[in-house]
Amino acid sequence: MNRFPSISEASSIAIHTLALVANHEGSINVNQMAEKTGFSRNHIAKVMQLLVRQGYLRSGRGPKGGFELLKDAGKVNLLEIIELIEGKMDHSFCGIDEDKCPFENCVFGNLPAEFSEKFRNFYENRTLSEIKILSDNYIK
């Protein structure tokens, strides 16, 4: 369970590569993704296979193979991708159960809770279809 809002490299790869696939007509392969993002080809391949198993992508083999999005990009929010990789986001950020906390006020103030809520709201309300590629970076 992810305790405090963070984005791991695997989550970043998942979001970036899904956005590439969503913005690409036809299939796109791991080599093209690695070239455009700078992520490790092997790490991309592992993340892509997870996304295939979870029903987000279809994969094809061979010289014309690659990945295609199976879901509507406008209905896939970024939080679901992050939680797919990281696990459900836990709103508890402290580590001490509220019922057992010996302090009158939270030692962290309200900042972590506010940040967590903003993080969650931002990624929950942003979809793959909202991520656009710079025109000179488009993959042909």
N, C-alpha and C positions, 0 to 999 in steps of 0.2 A: 504494500500500500504506500503510495506516495504521500509523505507527510506535509511537505511544504512545496509550494509551486516551484517547479523546475522543469527544464526541458533537457532531456538527455540527448546524446548524439543520435541514438536510435530513433527517438521521437522526431528529432529535427530531420533526419533522413526520410522518415515516413511522410512527414508533411511536405517536404520539398519535392520528393519524387512523385507523390500523388498529385501535387500541383502540376508537375511537368506532364504527367500522363493526362491529366484533365485538360491541359492546354494543347495537347498534341492530337492531330487527326491520325488515326491508325495506331499501330504499335510503336512503342519506343523501347529500346533495349538498355541493359545495364551499362554498357560502354558509353552510350550517349548520355545517360544520366550522370555517370561519373565525370564525364568530360564537362558537363554543364555545371555541376555542383562542387566538384573537387573532393567529394567523399570517396572513400575506398570502395572499389568495385566489389570486393568480397563482402563488405559490410552492407552495401546496398542490396546485394543478392540475398543475404540473410533476411533483411527487413522485407524485401519484396515477397519472398516466399511466405512469410508470416501473413502479409496482406492478401496473398492468394488464398491461403488456408482459411482466412477469416471472411472471404467472400467479397473483398473490395476490388480485386483485380483478377483478370484472366491472363494466363501466360501461354505463349506459343514458342515452340522450339524452331531451330533452323535459322538460315540466313535472313529470312524475313520475319523471324519471330520477335517477341518482345512482350510488353505488357499493355493491357487495355483496361480502362476503368469499367467496372460492372455496375457501379452505383451512380446515381444522379449526383454530380458534383455540387449542385445547389442544396442537396439534402445531407451532405456529409460535413458535420462541423468539426473543427480542429480539436475540440476537447475530446470527442470520442476517439480520435486517432491517438492523442496523447495518453488517454486512459487505456486504450488497447495495448499500448507499449508499456506504460508505467504501472498500470493498475489504477483502481478507483482512487480519486483524490480524496484524502482524508482532511476534514476541516480542522482537525486537531493538529496544532503545529508545535506544541510544547513538549509533549512526552509524558506529562503528568495528567492523570485523569482529573477532570474538573471537580468531581466529588471528593477527591483526596488532596487537592491543592491546599497547602497550608497558608497561602498568602491571601491577604484581603483583596488586593488588586493584582492583575496579571503583571508579572515582572517585565513582559515585553510590551506592555501598553496594548493598544488596539491595532497597532500598525500591521503585524502579521495577519490578523484576521481581515483587515481592510484590503491588504494586498492580495490575499488569497481569494477574496470575493471578486475583486477586479480582474484578477487573472482568469478565474473561472468564467465570469461573464463575458470577457473579451473573446476567449477561445470557443465558448459555447455558442456565441452569436456570429462567428465568422466561419464561412464555408469555403470549401475548395474552389468553388466557382468565383469567389471574390479575389483570388490570387491570380494576378496576371503576370505574364512573362514580358520582359522588355523585348521590343520587336527585333532588335539586332541579336538577341539571344535565342530566338525561336529555332527549334530543331526541325530540320527538313527531312 
